[in-house]
Amino acid sequence: MTHSVHPYAHRLGIIRDWQSRWFGARGKYQEYLKADVLLREYLTKRLRGYYVDGVDIERGAESLRITVRTSRPGLVIGRSGEGATKLKSDIQERLRAIGAAIPREFKLDIDEVKNPEAHAGIVGYMIAEGLEKRLPFRRVAKQAIEKSMAAKGVQGVKVVLSGRLGGADMGRRESFKAGQVPLTTLRADVDFAREKAYLSYGVIGIKVWIYRGEVFES
């Protein structure tokens, strides 16, 4: 029998890097792991609606650098940087609340995603946004797939929706696909994301796979 493996973890050390990178973490594994997991959960919730693709965390002996990748950096940064300053102070408060040490050097970077339709996290939120506006789920999924397939470098898209689709009494699972998504090819650049759409009659689960071609050594 086959086993479902997260496409990101499947390719670590081959074509992908870790989302949390630590240097000089001897004896602090538990502390760093707890802080990173809770911090990433907090930022995912706090930045919902800002079209965020992912959050990278880098730690040194006395430094912490958080990079937020978003297709709309202006929303996160705010007027004259007010949003970024507030977010930075909120992160520090969150670290204090979970009992994590605040390093001497703390940086927050906001990176712009140039091709948003080719990133699964952003496409997943676009689908969730459409479902929360009560649009028909088939139309929302097919429109998202069409936009992704039109983006540069995208060769295949797969979307799976599960829950009380269309307000039905019984939950079910529907999948939509265009192009090819080779999940077992380790050199295939497959981006994956999970998202949720919060509706009055329940939560709809969303999974998105986007295949962006094969990665070879130069």
Secondary structure as the mmCIF struct_conf table of DSSP 4:
data_model
#
loop_
_struct_conf.conf_type_id
_struct_conf.id
_struct_conf.beg_label_comp_id
_struct_conf.beg_label_asym_id
_struct_conf.beg_label_seq_id
_struct_conf.end_label_comp_id
_struct_conf.end_label_asym_id
_struct_conf.end_label_seq_id
HELX_RH_AL_P HELX_RH_AL_P1 PRO A 7 HIS A 10
TURN_TY1_P TURN_TY1_P1 ARG A 11 ARG A 11
STRN STRN1 LEU A 12 LEU A 12
TURN_TY1_P TURN_TY1_P2 GLY A 13 ILE A 15
STRN STRN2 ARG A 16 ARG A 16
BEND BEND1 GLN A 19 GLN A 19
STRN STRN3 SER A 20 TRP A 22
BEND BEND2 PHE A 23 GLY A 24
TURN_TY1_P TURN_TY1_P3 ARG A 26 GLY A 27
HELX_RH_AL_P HELX_RH_AL_P2 TYR A 29 ARG A 46
TURN_TY1_P TURN_TY1_P4 LEU A 47 GLY A 49
BEND BEND3 TYR A 50 TYR A 50
STRN STRN4 VAL A 52 ARG A 59
BEND BEND4 ALA A 61 GLU A 62
STRN STRN5 SER A 63 THR A 70
BEND BEND5 SER A 71 SER A 71
HELX_RH_AL_P HELX_RH_AL_P3 PRO A 73 ILE A 77
HELX_RH_3T_P HELX_RH_3T_P1 ARG A 79 GLY A 81
HELX_RH_AL_P HELX_RH_AL_P4 GLU A 82 ALA A 97
TURN_TY1_P TURN_TY1_P5 ILE A 98 GLY A 99
HELX_LH_PP_P HELX_LH_PP_P1 ALA A 100 PRO A 103
BEND BEND6 ARG A 104 ARG A 104
STRN STRN6 GLU A 105 GLU A 112
HELX_LH_PP_P HELX_LH_PP_P2 VAL A 113 VAL A 113
BEND BEND7 LYS A 114 LYS A 114
HELX_RH_3T_P HELX_RH_3T_P2 PRO A 116 ALA A 118
HELX_RH_AL_P HELX_RH_AL_P5 ALA A 120 GLU A 132
TURN_TY1_P TURN_TY1_P6 LYS A 133 ARG A 134
HELX_RH_AL_P HELX_RH_AL_P6 PHE A 137 ALA A 150
BEND BEND8 ALA A 151 ALA A 151
TURN_TY1_P TURN_TY1_P7 LYS A 152 GLY A 153
STRN STRN7 GLY A 156 GLY A 163
BEND BEND9 ARG A 164 ARG A 164
HELX_RH_3T_P HELX_RH_3T_P3 LEU A 165 GLY A 167
BEND BEND10 ASP A 169 MET A 170
STRN STRN8 ARG A 172 GLY A 179
TURN_TY1_P TURN_TY1_P8 LEU A 183 THR A 184
TURN_TY1_P TURN_TY1_P9 LEU A 186 ARG A 187
STRN STRN9 ALA A 188 LEU A 199
TURN_TY1_P TURN_TY1_P10 SER A 200 TYR A 201
STRN STRN10 GLY A 202 GLU A 214
#
